[in-house]
Amino acid sequence: MGIGGISMWQLLILLLIVVLVFGTKRLRNMGGDLGAAVKGFRKGMEDVQKEDEKLEPDQIASETAAEMKTEEEAREKELSG
């Protein structure tokens, strides 16, 4: 038994169908695009962590409270209008 109750043969058949439908060149391009997106996401997360490390805990709490207040005001405006 394979992953999640799918046998190895079923996975191979599925892979063959995907390759026939999309082609190897398009799959390679999609893989590269996905890799670049993951890399960008990780870099963004590291940048946010570095910014948070620079801020004092009181600054983080005040910024979080301000963001929550802004979101709450936006929801109220959306519900009323």
C-alpha positions as CSV (number, residue, x, y, z in Angstrom):
1,M,0.0,0.0,0.0
2,G,1.3,3.4,-0.9
3,I,0.6,6.9,0.3
4,G,-2.9,7.4,1.7
5,G,-4.2,4.0,0.4
6,I,-3.0,4.7,-3.2
7,S,-0.8,1.9,-4.6
8,M,2.5,2.6,-6.4
9,W,0.9,1.5,-9.7
10,Q,-1.9,4.1,-9.3
11,L,0.7,6.8,-8.6
12,L,2.7,5.8,-11.7
13,I,-0.5,5.9,-13.9
14,L,-1.4,9.3,-12.5
15,L,2.0,10.6,-13.2
16,L,1.9,9.3,-16.7
17,I,-1.5,11.0,-17.4
18,V,-0.2,14.3,-15.9
19,V,2.9,14.1,-18.2
20,L,0.8,13.4,-21.2
21,V,-1.6,16.2,-20.5
22,F,0.9,18.9,-19.6
23,G,4.1,17.8,-21.2
24,T,7.5,17.7,-19.6
25,K,8.5,21.2,-20.6
26,R,5.5,22.8,-18.9
27,L,5.9,20.6,-15.8
28,R,9.5,21.8,-15.5
29,N,8.4,25.4,-15.9
30,M,5.7,25.0,-13.2
31,G,8.2,23.3,-10.9
32,G,10.6,26.2,-11.3
33,D,7.8,28.7,-10.7
34,L,6.7,26.9,-7.6
35,G,10.2,26.8,-6.3
36,A,10.7,30.5,-6.8
37,A,7.4,31.2,-5.1
38,V,8.4,29.1,-2.0
39,K,11.8,30.8,-2.0
40,G,10.2,34.2,-2.0
41,F,7.8,33.3,0.7
42,R,10.6,32.0,2.9
43,K,12.6,35.2,2.3
44,G,9.5,37.3,3.2
45,M,9.0,35.3,6.4
46,E,12.7,35.8,7.4
47,D,12.3,39.6,6.8
48,V,9.3,39.8,9.0
49,Q,11.1,37.9,11.8
50,K,14.1,40.2,11.5
51,E,11.8,43.2,11.8
52,D,10.0,41.7,14.8
53,E,13.4,41.1,16.5
54,K,14.3,44.8,16.0
55,L,11.1,46.0,17.7
56,E,10.6,46.2,21.4
57,P,7.8,44.0,22.8
58,D,5.8,47.1,23.6
59,Q,6.0,48.3,20.0
60,I,4.9,44.9,18.7
61,A,1.9,45.0,21.1
62,S,0.9,48.5,20.1
63,E,1.2,47.8,16.4
64,T,-0.9,44.6,16.8
65,A,-3.5,46.5,18.7
66,A,-3.6,49.2,16.0
67,E,-4.0,46.6,13.2
68,M,-6.8,44.9,15.1
69,K,-8.6,48.2,15.6
70,T,-8.2,49.0,11.9
71,E,-9.6,45.6,10.9
72,E,-12.5,46.0,13.3
73,E,-13.4,49.5,11.9
74,A,-13.3,48.0,8.4
75,R,-15.7,45.2,9.4
76,E,-18.1,47.7,11.0
77,K,-18.0,49.9,8.0
78,E,-18.6,46.9,5.7
79,L,-21.6,45.7,7.8
80,S,-23.2,49.2,8.1
81,G,-22.7,50.1,4.4
